[in-house]
């Protein structure tokens, strides 16, 4: 820990000069970076901050204005304190200087007896150098310990334990939901009401939390922060060493997390690289691709089929939850009430994607299919299935969809392309199958098929192709804006009701049964929709326009920016 002004004044070398503190008694905890001797009249140009300035003021004139400027220059340069030896130039420090120093919160100390400045500088610098040496020694030890943990492949708990041993205090690793993932040296006193106390700690980077006695830093990589590491207590090491330790430990945890994920997903990454390369292979060498696929486990075959599986949970929630109300800003009521992605672990999406990929791979194996499986984009999982003489594409799809139904996925759709004689052609079909799957994921749940082809997605497919067209977005906003604003202002749910009404084909009796509303209540709400929109729901073209607008909103929320399937290359076909 750097010496403070108070500690310097307490050294025997300074005490020999009978020091008297003249100003800023509350600033004695200022750190002293160095001691500097100066006898000129303009000290500001020679200081860089943190110095304790020793002087006899020999060159200082009697002009009060210049004396004030001298003090302002010292304070403005960030000096820790001004120490004046009396007797050679002044019998006492001029009052104007003391007043100016008090106004600038600069400690001014008078030495009433002559001392050798070199004695003071040697004493202070020796201690400063010793502390820097101790910090370097500690830094080398920290480096050695965490290098060893990386070589050993130590997990988070081991890293936390070693950090606590070096810090001499409790260490806690928590996730972004403020739940403890690992801890060491932390008993009930530290962990009691942890989540409530931790949740109020804001900020980013490495920071101190004086009210809890914590030192906190973020844990993560360029992909995002996923945890926080805290020294919870009073470390046995100086503050600078503690900050270095907690930051180095956070780096070790981030590396360990990456290493654990890489080891666990080594095959998954290999499959993903192959599928990604297959998509862009174009007219690549068929034999090379088949050899690479066989090494990864795909059976030899004369025909292949591209299949994609897309999750449907976000759309299901949007269409079925009565609390979901689209706002005029395109946001939803659930996200405004704290249910948005910002409240979740940033790795949550990756976990869901990997869970779907694992479930699809398991289903393919259960169905007796030879397939290469891996995530593609936007949460979609792709498969290339090897077809045998006795197994058609339709048969493979029937087996896969049957095996997927009891899986752990919370909602999915399956899409496919044509059977192909060449592996490179099946790879080129994956973007089309992905596009179809994402469009089919927007279909109403009660009407979903076991699997889809490009001819099945109809209007939703067209809207996905046009999702980036600002004219389509503007059209949807014009059609629905009054109703969106009404729902937002009055906390009603007329937009979801309109969606259900149009999905029911305008059948009020059927909608009354499914929505559990009386016909009178339903008619009243439909009249409100007509009044707010200034439209006649009995008009077929009006219903079509509103239906297209609603589908555009759904497609935009889920698939905006999604590229269309690539144009066919005749050479590949």
RODO-2510 file (C-alpha; in nm, 4 decimals, decimal comma):
residues 573
     n   res          X          Y          Z
     1     x     0,0000     0,0000     0,0000
     2     x     0,1521     0,3432    -0,0918
     3     x     0,2693     0,5608     0,1942
     4     x     0,0318     0,8379     0,2919
     5     x     0,1077     1,1957     0,3928
     6     x     0,0315     1,1053     0,7540
     7     x     0,2750     0,8128     0,7454
     8     x     0,5489     1,0296     0,5977
     9     x     0,4983     1,2903     0,8704
    10     x     0,5284     1,0144     1,1310
    11     x     0,8702     0,8962     1,0121
    12     x     1,1666     0,9761     1,2437
    13     x     1,3322     1,1761     0,9654
    14     x     1,0390     1,4210     0,9465
    15     x     0,9720     1,4200     1,3204
    16     x     1,3264     1,5459     1,3731
    17     x     1,2172     1,8726     1,2118
    18     x     0,9308     1,9260     1,4610
    19     x     0,6559     1,9295     1,1935
    20     x     0,3416     2,1416     1,2306
    21     x     0,0372     2,0778     1,0116
    22     x    -0,1072     2,4111     0,8974
    23     x    -0,3923     2,3097     0,6626
    24     x    -0,6071     2,0241     0,5287
    25     x    -0,5876     1,7951     0,8302
    26     x    -0,8496     1,5728     0,6640
    27     x    -0,6206     1,4998     0,3681
    28     x    -0,3477     1,3082     0,5500
    29     x    -0,4540     0,9808     0,3848
    30     x    -0,3353     1,1043     0,0459
    31     x    -0,0912     0,8569    -0,1113
    32     x     0,2673     0,9753    -0,1618
    33     x     0,4149     0,8477    -0,4847
    34     x     0,7532     1,0219    -0,4477
    35     x     0,9379     1,2947    -0,2541
    36     x     1,0715     1,5901    -0,4526
    37     x     1,2970     1,8782    -0,3457
    38     x     1,2405     2,2098    -0,5261
    39     x     1,3599     2,5662    -0,4610
    40     x     1,2300     2,7475    -0,7684
    41     x     0,9316     2,9797    -0,7964
    42     x     0,7265     2,7738    -1,0470
    43     x     0,6879     2,4142    -0,9207
    44     x     0,3873     2,3197    -1,1317
    45     x     0,5865     2,2394    -1,4460
    46     x     0,8055     1,9860    -1,2624
    47     x     0,5351     1,7867    -1,0825
    48     x     0,3252     1,5038    -1,2244
    49     x     0,1041     1,4233    -0,9246
    50     x     0,1413     1,2411    -0,5963
    51     x     0,4659     1,4071    -0,4903
    52     x     0,5428     1,5386    -0,1429
    53     x     0,7266     1,8657    -0,2119
    54     x     1,0139     1,9702     0,0181
    55     x     1,1265     2,3339     0,0014
    56     x     1,2685     2,6294     0,1977
    57     x     1,0875     2,8815    -0,0299
    58     x     1,4195     3,0620    -0,0903
    59     x     1,3131     3,1779    -0,4375
    60     x     0,9636     3,2853    -0,3382
    61     x     0,9103     3,6660    -0,3470
    62     x     0,7192     3,8649    -0,0844
    63     x     0,4365     3,9434    -0,3304
    64     x     0,1154     3,7856    -0,1815
    65     x    -0,0256     3,7312    -0,5298
    66     x     0,2774     3,5316    -0,6358
    67     x     0,2662     3,3362    -0,3112
    68     x    -0,0951     3,2413    -0,3794
    69     x    -0,0072     3,1406    -0,7358
    70     x     0,2723     2,9222    -0,6004
    71     x     0,0280     2,7284    -0,3812
    72     x    -0,2255     2,7025    -0,6642
    73     x     0,0466     2,5619    -0,8919
    74     x     0,1429     2,2982    -0,6361
    75     x    -0,2207     2,1987    -0,5755
    76     x    -0,3048     2,2082    -0,9456
    77     x    -0,0178     1,9704    -1,0274
    78     x    -0,1697     1,7130    -0,7916
    79     x     0,1006     1,7232    -0,5231
    80     x     0,0232     1,5212    -0,2118
    81     x     0,1534     1,7862     0,0315
    82     x     0,3836     2,0871     0,0664
    83     x     0,6504     2,0713     0,3408
    84     x     0,8292     2,4008     0,4191
    85     x     1,1460     2,4260     0,6264
    86     x     1,1395     2,7532     0,8230
    87     x     1,4301     2,9760     0,9179
    88     x     1,6180     3,0224     0,5926
    89     x     1,3619     3,2358     0,4085
    90     x     1,0548     3,2744     0,6310
    91     x     1,0117     3,2559     1,0069
    92     x     0,6631     3,1236     0,9409
    93     x     0,4664     3,0226     0,6352
    94     x     0,2890     3,3313     0,4954
    95     x    -0,0792     3,3426     0,5926
    96     x    -0,1955     3,3913     0,2340
    97     x    -0,0290     3,0619     0,1416
    98     x    -0,1945     2,8797     0,4292
    99     x    -0,5350     3,0240     0,3345
   100     x    -0,4889     2,9306    -0,0286
   101     x    -0,3806     2,5783     0,0663
   102     x    -0,6817     2,5347     0,2929
   103     x    -0,9122     2,6430     0,0080
   104     x    -0,7415     2,3913    -0,2247
   105     x    -0,7409     2,1087     0,0387
   106     x    -0,3622     2,0906     0,0141
   107     x    -0,1778     1,9821     0,3317
   108     x     0,0950     2,2344     0,4240
   109     x     0,3473     2,1329     0,6880
   110     x     0,6017     2,3629     0,8549
   111     x     0,9331     2,2210     0,9830
   112     x     1,0507     2,4314     1,2772
   113     x     1,3969     2,2736     1,2939
   114     x     1,6482     2,2316     1,0161
   115     x     1,6723     1,8765     0,8816
   116     x     1,8600     1,7268     0,5902
   117     x     1,6158     1,6836     0,3064
   118     x     1,8218     1,3926     0,1806
   119     x     1,7489     1,2100     0,5070
   120     x     1,3755     1,2441     0,4458
   121     x     1,3938     1,1412     0,0793
   122     x     1,6107     0,8375     0,1559
   123     x     1,3762     0,7167     0,4305
   124     x     1,0588     0,7609     0,2280
   125     x     1,1980     0,6350    -0,1021
   126     x     1,3379     0,3248     0,0658
   127     x     0,9924     0,2327     0,1916
   128     x     0,8283     0,3124    -0,1440
   129     x     1,0807     0,0967    -0,3284
   130     x     1,0343    -0,1846    -0,0765
   131     x     0,6592    -0,1744    -0,1348
   132     x     0,7046    -0,1791    -0,5114
   133     x     0,9405    -0,4735    -0,4747
   134     x     0,6832    -0,6545    -0,2619
   135     x     0,4154    -0,5850    -0,5237
   136     x     0,6370    -0,7207    -0,8025
   137     x     0,7139    -1,0290    -0,5951
   138     x     0,3431    -1,0825    -0,5316
   139     x     0,2662    -1,0289    -0,9004
   140     x     0,5192    -1,2984    -0,9939
   141     x     0,3593    -1,5369    -0,7462
   142     x     0,0106    -1,4637    -0,8832
   143     x     0,1369    -1,5232    -1,2364
   144     x     0,2920    -1,8559    -1,1397
   145     x    -0,0193    -1,9753    -0,9549
   146     x    -0,2626    -1,8949    -1,2356
   147     x    -0,0295    -2,0270    -1,5033
   148     x    -0,0260    -2,3512    -1,3081
   149     x    -0,4067    -2,3556    -1,2883
   150     x    -0,4281    -2,3112    -1,6662
   151     x    -0,1840    -2,5973    -1,7292
   152     x    -0,3728    -2,8212    -1,4874
   153     x    -0,7080    -2,7279    -1,6386
   154     x    -0,8352    -2,6225    -1,2958
   155     x    -1,2070    -2,5537    -1,2683
   156     x    -1,3757    -2,2446    -1,1246
   157     x    -1,3864    -2,3791    -0,7699
   158     x    -1,0129    -2,4503    -0,7676
   159     x    -0,9346    -2,1034    -0,9007
   160     x    -1,1561    -1,9410    -0,6369
   161     x    -0,9878    -2,1432    -0,3620
   162     x    -0,6397    -2,0407    -0,4724
   163     x    -0,7481    -1,6796    -0,4974
   164     x    -0,8815    -1,6883    -0,1427
   165     x    -0,5583    -1,8430    -0,0171
   166     x    -0,3509    -1,5637    -0,1704
   167     x    -0,5907    -1,2869    -0,0685
   168     x    -0,6375    -1,4067     0,2869
   169     x    -1,0117    -1,3355     0,2757
   170     x    -1,3359    -1,4832     0,1443
   171     x    -1,3770    -1,5004    -0,2341
   172     x    -1,7126    -1,5477    -0,4094
   173     x    -1,7954    -1,6132    -0,7753
   174     x    -2,1541    -1,5255    -0,8676
   175     x    -2,3483    -1,5365    -1,1928
   176     x    -2,5425    -1,2451    -1,3394
   177     x    -2,8509    -1,3510    -1,1429
   178     x    -2,6411    -1,3006    -0,8270
   179     x    -2,6461    -1,6687    -0,7410
   180     x    -2,3231    -1,8070    -0,5955
   181     x    -2,1414    -2,0415    -0,8333
   182     x    -1,8290    -2,1013    -0,6220
   183     x    -1,6830    -1,9677    -0,2996
   184     x    -1,3914    -2,0188    -0,0642
   185     x    -1,3357    -1,8947     0,2877
   186     x    -1,6940    -1,7677     0,2962
   187     x    -1,9007    -1,8792     0,5919
   188     x    -2,2577    -1,8009     0,6837
   189     x    -2,1663    -1,4469     0,7816
   190     x    -2,0491    -1,3680     0,4296
   191     x    -2,3133    -1,5616     0,2366
   192     x    -2,6199    -1,4655     0,4393
   193     x    -2,8685    -1,2660     0,2241
   194     x    -2,6082    -1,2706    -0,0504
   195     x    -2,8381    -1,2181    -0,3482
   196     x    -3,0165    -0,9205    -0,1918
   197     x    -2,6901    -0,7514    -0,0926
   198     x    -2,5154    -0,8242    -0,4201
   199     x    -2,8012    -0,7082    -0,6397
   200     x    -2,7613    -0,3447    -0,5308
   201     x    -2,3950    -0,3358    -0,6352
   202     x    -2,3883    -0,1611    -0,9718
   203     x    -2,1123    -0,0577    -1,2081
   204     x    -1,8629    -0,2370    -1,4266
   205     x    -1,4933    -0,3056    -1,4230
   206     x    -1,2996    -0,3403    -1,0988
   207     x    -1,4502    -0,1346    -0,8183
   208     x    -1,4628    -0,1141    -0,4411
   209     x    -1,7867    -0,1466    -0,2447
   210     x    -1,7038     0,0192     0,0893
   211     x    -2,0430    -0,0453     0,2499
   212     x    -1,9893    -0,4220     0,2145
   213     x    -1,6113    -0,4253     0,2288
   214     x    -1,5988    -0,5882    -0,1159
   215     x    -1,3678    -0,5618    -0,4130
   216     x    -1,5587    -0,6589    -0,7283
   217     x    -1,4582    -0,7281    -1,0870
   218     x    -1,6368    -0,8665    -1,3922
   219     x    -1,5645    -1,2088    -1,5385
   220     x    -1,6026    -1,2696    -1,9095
   221     x    -1,4529    -1,2400    -2,2526
   222     x    -1,5165    -1,0368    -2,5638
   223     x    -1,8414    -1,2272    -2,6045
   224     x    -1,9729    -1,0689    -2,2847
   225     x    -1,9601    -1,0702    -1,9073
   226     x    -2,1091    -1,3841    -1,7510
   227     x    -2,0144    -1,3547    -1,3830
   228     x    -1,8632    -1,1373    -1,1098
   229     x    -1,5761    -1,2193    -0,8736
   230     x    -1,5668    -1,0603    -0,5294
   231     x    -1,3118    -1,0383    -0,2538
   232     x    -1,5536    -1,0293     0,0388
   233     x    -1,3635    -0,9044     0,3398
   234     x    -1,0324    -0,7413     0,4285
   235     x    -0,7490    -0,8899     0,2209
   236     x    -0,4145    -0,9580     0,3831
   237     x    -0,2449    -0,7867     0,0882
   238     x    -0,2285    -0,4137     0,0023
   239     x    -0,5109    -0,2657    -0,2101
   240     x    -0,2991    -0,2513    -0,5279
   241     x    -0,2083    -0,6177    -0,4868
   242     x    -0,5706    -0,7105    -0,4165
   243     x    -0,6900    -0,5386    -0,7347
   244     x    -0,4227    -0,7140    -0,9389
   245     x    -0,5128    -1,0491    -0,7809
   246     x    -0,8874    -1,0252    -0,8387
   247     x    -0,8400    -0,9123    -1,2008
   248     x    -0,5911    -1,1914    -1,2728
   249     x    -0,8254    -1,4448    -1,1115
   250     x    -1,1125    -1,3176    -1,3282
   251     x    -0,8988    -1,3739    -1,6380
   252     x    -0,8182    -1,7277    -1,5226
   253     x    -1,1887    -1,7975    -1,4691
   254     x    -1,2743    -1,6681    -1,8159
   255     x    -1,0082    -1,8894    -1,9734
   256     x    -1,1234    -2,1895    -1,7685
   257     x    -1,4813    -2,1339    -1,8834
   258     x    -1,3695    -2,1242    -2,2462
   259     x    -1,1522    -2,4320    -2,2034
   260     x    -1,4318    -2,6293    -2,0396
   261     x    -1,6700    -2,5386    -2,3185
   262     x    -1,4180    -2,6183    -2,5923
   263     x    -1,3324    -2,9594    -2,4480
   264     x    -1,6971    -3,0522    -2,3986
   265     x    -1,7951    -2,9352    -2,7485
   266     x    -1,4932    -3,0504    -2,9468
   267     x    -1,6983    -3,2798    -3,1685
   268     x    -1,9806    -3,0277    -3,1914
   269     x    -1,7410    -2,7612    -3,3159
   270     x    -1,5959    -3,0016    -3,5711
   271     x    -1,9451    -3,0828    -3,6978
   272     x    -2,0372    -2,7155    -3,7083
   273     x    -1,7250    -2,6328    -3,9099
   274     x    -1,8033    -2,9098    -4,1548
   275     x    -2,1668    -2,8066    -4,2030
   276     x    -2,0702    -2,4402    -4,2420
   277     x    -1,8114    -2,5369    -4,5010
   278     x    -2,0589    -2,7645    -4,6743
   279     x    -2,3072    -2,4779    -4,7123
   280     x    -2,0477    -2,2724    -4,8980
   281     x    -1,8788    -2,5624    -5,0769
   282     x    -2,0524    -2,4834    -5,4064
   283     x    -1,8951    -2,7070    -5,6656
   284     x    -1,6405    -2,8478    -5,4191
   285     x    -1,4863    -3,1887    -5,4678
   286     x    -1,7552    -3,4457    -5,3901
   287     x    -1,5153    -3,7217    -5,2912
   288     x    -1,3251    -3,4988    -5,0501
   289     x    -1,6501    -3,3888    -4,8877
   290     x    -1,7737    -3,7468    -4,8553
   291     x    -1,4447    -3,8561    -4,7010
   292     x    -1,4591    -3,5729    -4,4482
   293     x    -1,8215    -3,6573    -4,3671
   294     x    -1,7430    -4,0264    -4,3160
   295     x    -1,4615    -3,9381    -4,0731
   296     x    -1,7196    -3,7471    -3,8710
   297     x    -1,9525    -4,0474    -3,8696
   298     x    -2,1835    -4,0107    -4,1712
   299     x    -2,2542    -4,3452    -4,3354
   300     x    -2,1702    -4,4028    -4,6982
   301     x    -2,4778    -4,3341    -4,9096
   302     x    -2,5899    -4,2609    -5,2619
   303     x    -2,8489    -4,0018    -5,1622
   304     x    -2,8635    -3,7257    -4,9028
   305     x    -3,1236    -3,4995    -4,7475
   306     x    -3,0862    -3,1530    -4,5897
   307     x    -3,3043    -3,0967    -4,2827
   308     x    -3,3298    -2,8027    -4,0411
   309     x    -3,4988    -2,7739    -3,7020
   310     x    -3,5951    -2,4314    -3,5628
   311     x    -3,7190    -2,3452    -3,2129
   312     x    -4,0681    -2,2048    -3,1790
   313     x    -4,0856    -2,1007    -2,8097
   314     x    -4,0589    -1,7209    -2,8539
   315     x    -4,3371    -1,7171    -3,1130
   316     x    -4,5550    -1,9512    -2,9096
   317     x    -4,5306    -1,7216    -2,6100
   318     x    -4,6104    -1,4213    -2,8242
   319     x    -4,9214    -1,5739    -2,9741
   320     x    -5,0577    -1,7502    -2,6681
   321     x    -4,9765    -1,5298    -2,3710
   322     x    -5,2648    -1,2938    -2,2820
   323     x    -5,0156    -1,0590    -2,1180
   324     x    -4,8287    -1,0015    -2,4430
   325     x    -4,9209    -0,6631    -2,5896
   326     x    -4,7240    -0,5094    -2,8739
   327     x    -4,6437    -0,1446    -2,8062
   328     x    -4,6190     0,1421    -3,0485
   329     x    -4,2418     0,1139    -3,0324
   330     x    -4,2446    -0,2472    -3,1435
   331     x    -4,1603    -0,3719    -2,7947
   332     x    -4,3708    -0,6177    -2,6007
   333     x    -4,5316    -0,5851    -2,2630
   334     x    -4,3334    -0,8698    -2,1135
   335     x    -3,9979    -0,7131    -2,2027
   336     x    -4,1058    -0,3792    -2,0572
   337     x    -4,1957    -0,5564    -1,7345
   338     x    -3,8508    -0,7002    -1,6887
   339     x    -3,8779    -1,0173    -1,8945
   340     x    -3,6316    -0,9100    -2,1608
   341     x    -3,3020    -1,0672    -2,2503
   342     x    -3,1112    -0,8204    -2,0387
   343     x    -3,2391    -0,9998    -1,7276
   344     x    -3,0875    -1,3330    -1,8333
   345     x    -2,7444    -1,4847    -1,8493
   346     x    -2,5925    -1,3813    -2,1855
   347     x    -2,4975    -1,7466    -2,2386
   348     x    -2,8595    -1,8563    -2,2005
   349     x    -2,9264    -1,8363    -2,5744
   350     x    -2,6205    -2,0485    -2,6475
   351     x    -2,7336    -2,3048    -2,3938
   352     x    -3,0793    -2,3282    -2,5523
   353     x    -2,9252    -2,3612    -2,8977
   354     x    -2,6911    -2,6363    -2,7807
   355     x    -2,9773    -2,8096    -2,5985
   356     x    -3,1787    -2,8169    -2,9224
   357     x    -2,8759    -2,9437    -3,1165
   358     x    -2,8230    -3,2206    -2,8584
   359     x    -3,1913    -3,3134    -2,8674
   360     x    -3,1921    -3,3309    -3,2478
   361     x    -2,8762    -3,5437    -3,2520
   362     x    -3,0295    -3,7766    -2,9932
   363     x    -3,3531    -3,7992    -3,1907
   364     x    -3,1647    -3,8817    -3,5116
   365     x    -2,9756    -4,1589    -3,3318
   366     x    -3,2972    -4,2888    -3,1739
   367     x    -3,4591    -4,2943    -3,5170
   368     x    -3,1706    -4,4997    -3,6538
   369     x    -3,0589    -4,2259    -3,8910
   370     x    -2,7018    -4,1575    -3,9922
   371     x    -2,6738    -3,7799    -3,9834
   372     x    -2,4328    -3,4970    -3,9162
   373     x    -2,5914    -3,2399    -3,6848
   374     x    -2,4915    -2,8922    -3,5690
   375     x    -2,6116    -2,5341    -3,5073
   376     x    -2,6295    -2,3124    -3,8154
   377     x    -2,7678    -1,9616    -3,7449
   378     x    -3,0481    -1,7866    -3,5558
   379     x    -3,0884    -2,0886    -3,3271
   380     x    -3,1521    -2,3252    -3,6204
   381     x    -3,0001    -2,6753    -3,6120
   382     x    -2,9015    -2,8334    -3,9407
   383     x    -2,8732    -3,2002    -4,0393
   384     x    -2,7418    -3,3809    -4,3411
   385     x    -2,9011    -3,7271    -4,3462
   386     x    -2,7589    -4,0229    -4,5353
   387     x    -3,0356    -4,2161    -4,7159
   388     x    -3,0115    -4,5871    -4,7891
   389     x    -3,1813    -4,7861    -5,0620
   390     x    -3,4586    -4,8811    -4,8214
   391     x    -3,4900    -4,5384    -4,6565
   392     x    -3,6562    -4,2568    -4,8479
   393     x    -3,6494    -3,8917    -4,7519
   394     x    -4,0108    -3,9078    -4,6363
   395     x    -3,9352    -4,2134    -4,4256
   396     x    -3,6363    -4,0439    -4,2629
   397     x    -3,8472    -3,7374    -4,1836
   398     x    -4,1233    -3,9495    -4,0323
   399     x    -3,8718    -4,1235    -3,8082
   400     x    -3,7040    -3,7979    -3,7040
   401     x    -4,0244    -3,6106    -3,6225
   402     x    -4,1565    -3,9079    -3,4257
   403     x    -3,8343    -3,9242    -3,2225
   404     x    -3,8357    -3,5496    -3,1621
   405     x    -4,1861    -3,5346    -3,0143
   406     x    -4,0944    -3,6774    -2,6723
   407     x    -3,7640    -3,4893    -2,6638
   408     x    -3,6645    -3,2217    -2,4147
   409     x    -3,7144    -2,9390    -2,6671
   410     x    -3,9859    -2,6913    -2,5724
   411     x    -4,1188    -2,6412    -2,9255
   412     x    -3,9723    -2,6865    -3,2716
   413     x    -4,0498    -2,7207    -3,6408
   414     x    -3,8782    -2,9376    -3,8998
   415     x    -3,8095    -2,8286    -4,2581
   416     x    -3,6472    -3,0054    -4,5494
   417     x    -3,5484    -2,9823    -4,9144
   418     x    -3,5292    -3,2389    -5,1931
   419     x    -3,3403    -3,5662    -5,1869
   420     x    -3,0012    -3,5241    -5,3522
   421     x    -2,7559    -3,7572    -5,5238
   422     x    -2,4558    -3,5516    -5,4201
   423     x    -2,3471    -3,4368    -5,0730
   424     x    -2,2490    -3,0947    -5,2033
   425     x    -2,6047    -3,0448    -5,3297
   426     x    -2,7503    -3,1358    -4,9905
   427     x    -2,5152    -2,8824    -4,8314
   428     x    -2,6364    -2,6150    -5,0700
   429     x    -2,9929    -2,6976    -4,9612
   430     x    -2,9299    -2,6188    -4,5942
   431     x    -2,9897    -2,2400    -4,6288
   432     x    -3,3224    -2,3086    -4,7967
   433     x    -3,4245    -2,5550    -4,5260
   434     x    -3,3188    -2,3057    -4,2576
   435     x    -3,5240    -2,0317    -4,4202
   436     x    -3,8269    -2,2598    -4,4419
   437     x    -3,7886    -2,3690    -4,0785
   438     x    -3,7699    -2,0114    -3,9496
   439     x    -4,0741    -1,9134    -4,1529
   440     x    -4,2663    -2,2224    -4,0423
   441     x    -4,1825    -2,1439    -3,6799
   442     x    -4,4164    -1,8466    -3,7151
   443     x    -4,7116    -2,0670    -3,8065
   444     x    -4,9915    -2,0888    -3,5445
   445     x    -4,9224    -2,3864    -3,3209
   446     x    -5,2565    -2,5668    -3,3723
   447     x    -5,2038    -2,5811    -3,7486
   448     x    -4,8432    -2,6945    -3,7644
   449     x    -4,7371    -2,9873    -3,9823
   450     x    -4,4846    -3,2564    -3,8921
   451     x    -4,2425    -3,0996    -4,1401
   452     x    -4,2373    -2,8313    -4,4071
   453     x    -4,1063    -2,7737    -4,7557
   454     x    -4,0641    -2,4383    -4,9258
   455     x    -4,4064    -2,4724    -5,0904
   456     x    -4,5710    -2,4887    -4,7453
   457     x    -4,4696    -2,1530    -4,6008
   458     x    -4,6656    -1,9354    -4,8426
   459     x    -4,7259    -1,5769    -4,7252
   460     x    -4,4975    -1,5983    -4,4213
   461     x    -4,2145    -1,7075    -4,6466
   462     x    -4,2698    -1,4100    -4,8761
   463     x    -4,2754    -1,1709    -4,5808
   464     x    -3,9509    -1,3160    -4,4484
   465     x    -3,7911    -1,2475    -4,7866
   466     x    -3,9131    -0,8859    -4,7645
   467     x    -3,8344    -0,8394    -4,3930
   468     x    -3,5623    -0,5830    -4,4660
   469     x    -3,7826    -0,3731    -4,6923
   470     x    -3,8645    -0,0492    -4,5094
   471     x    -4,1780    -0,0051    -4,7173
   472     x    -4,3232    -0,3252    -4,5753
   473     x    -4,2343    -0,2143    -4,2230
   474     x    -4,3957     0,1247    -4,2815
   475     x    -4,7107    -0,0436    -4,4177
   476     x    -4,7455    -0,2637    -4,1090
   477     x    -4,6924     0,0335    -3,8795
   478     x    -4,9574     0,2422    -4,0609
   479     x    -5,2099    -0,0393    -4,0413
   480     x    -5,1603    -0,1195    -3,6728
   481     x    -5,0239     0,1985    -3,5121
   482     x    -5,3557     0,3258    -3,3656
   483     x    -5,4259    -0,0138    -3,2078
   484     x    -5,0695    -0,0509    -3,0782
   485     x    -5,0889     0,2906    -2,9150
   486     x    -5,4316     0,2131    -2,7672
   487     x    -5,3042    -0,1121    -2,6114
   488     x    -4,9966     0,0637    -2,4784
   489     x    -5,1914     0,3501    -2,3199
   490     x    -5,4850     0,1522    -2,1829
   491     x    -5,3130    -0,1789    -2,0968
   492     x    -5,5565    -0,3663    -2,3201
   493     x    -5,4874    -0,6683    -2,5389
   494     x    -5,6684    -0,5817    -2,8600
   495     x    -5,3752    -0,6674    -3,0874
   496     x    -5,3616    -1,0318    -2,9716
   497     x    -5,7402    -1,0484    -3,0009
   498     x    -5,7251    -0,9185    -3,3576
   499     x    -5,4618    -1,1803    -3,4352
   500     x    -5,6843    -1,4571    -3,2964
   501     x    -5,9892    -1,3206    -3,4820
   502     x    -5,8084    -1,3212    -3,8155
   503     x    -5,6554    -1,6644    -3,7488
   504     x    -6,0106    -1,7900    -3,6861
   505     x    -6,1156    -1,6596    -4,0275
   506     x    -6,3566    -1,4117    -3,8713
   507     x    -6,5575    -1,6881    -3,7044
   508     x    -6,6886    -1,5096    -3,3955
   509     x    -6,8667    -1,8134    -3,2535
   510     x    -6,5553    -2,0270    -3,2687
   511     x    -6,3387    -1,7486    -3,1318
   512     x    -6,5800    -1,6964    -2,8409
   513     x    -6,5359    -2,0616    -2,7458
   514     x    -6,1571    -2,0661    -2,7692
   515     x    -6,1095    -1,7274    -2,6005
   516     x    -6,3616    -1,8038    -2,3218
   517     x    -6,5392    -1,4730    -2,3890
   518     x    -6,9110    -1,4238    -2,4316
   519     x    -7,0245    -1,3223    -2,7768
   520     x    -7,1406    -0,9862    -2,6417
   521     x    -6,7993    -0,9146    -2,4869
   522     x    -6,6239    -1,0314    -2,8018
   523     x    -6,8410    -0,8162    -3,0287
   524     x    -6,7800    -0,5164    -2,8018
   525     x    -6,4053    -0,5594    -2,8295
   526     x    -6,4174    -0,6112    -3,2034
   527     x    -6,6209    -0,2898    -3,2367
   528     x    -6,3522    -0,1124    -3,0324
   529     x    -6,0900    -0,2423    -3,2746
   530     x    -6,2934    -0,1138    -3,5686
   531     x    -6,3408     0,2239    -3,3998
   532     x    -5,9707     0,2633    -3,3114
   533     x    -5,8536     0,1557    -3,6570
   534     x    -6,1324     0,3273    -3,8458
   535     x    -6,1812     0,0046    -4,0398
   536     x    -6,4558    -0,2450    -4,1189
   537     x    -6,3576    -0,5971    -4,0127
   538     x    -6,6348    -0,7320    -4,2304
   539     x    -6,4420    -0,6224    -4,5406
   540     x    -6,2276    -0,9045    -4,6822
   541     x    -5,9540    -0,6725    -4,8119
   542     x    -5,9335    -0,4970    -4,4743
   543     x    -5,8898    -0,8303    -4,2976
   544     x    -5,6217    -0,9296    -4,5483
   545     x    -5,4314    -0,6033    -4,4955
   546     x    -5,4445    -0,6389    -4,1192
   547     x    -5,3406    -1,0023    -4,1399
   548     x    -5,0385    -0,9103    -4,3546
   549     x    -4,9493    -0,6294    -4,1124
   550     x    -4,9626    -0,8635    -3,8126
   551     x    -4,7565    -1,1275    -3,9905
   552     x    -4,5053    -0,8596    -4,0834
   553     x    -4,4719    -0,7629    -3,7166
   554     x    -4,4197    -1,1255    -3,6179
   555     x    -4,1695    -1,1923    -3,8948
   556     x    -3,9859    -0,8687    -3,8205
   557     x    -3,9611    -0,9482    -3,4487
   558     x    -3,8167    -1,2914    -3,5167
   559     x    -3,6468    -1,2890    -3,8518
   560     x    -3,5628    -0,9329    -3,9534
   561     x    -3,2388    -0,9222    -4,1393
   562     x    -3,2446    -1,2943    -4,2211
   563     x    -3,0994    -1,3554    -4,5643
   564     x    -3,3156    -1,5210    -4,8285
   565     x    -3,2220    -1,8660    -4,9537
   566     x    -2,9468    -1,8402    -5,2132
   567     x    -3,0267    -1,8567    -5,5820
   568     x    -2,9825    -2,2010    -5,7305
   569     x    -2,6630    -2,2752    -5,9186
   570     x    -2,7579    -2,4819    -6,2233
   571     x    -2,4185    -2,6496    -6,2102
   572     x    -2,4892    -2,7711    -5,8571
   573     x    -2,8426    -2,8872    -5,9380
***
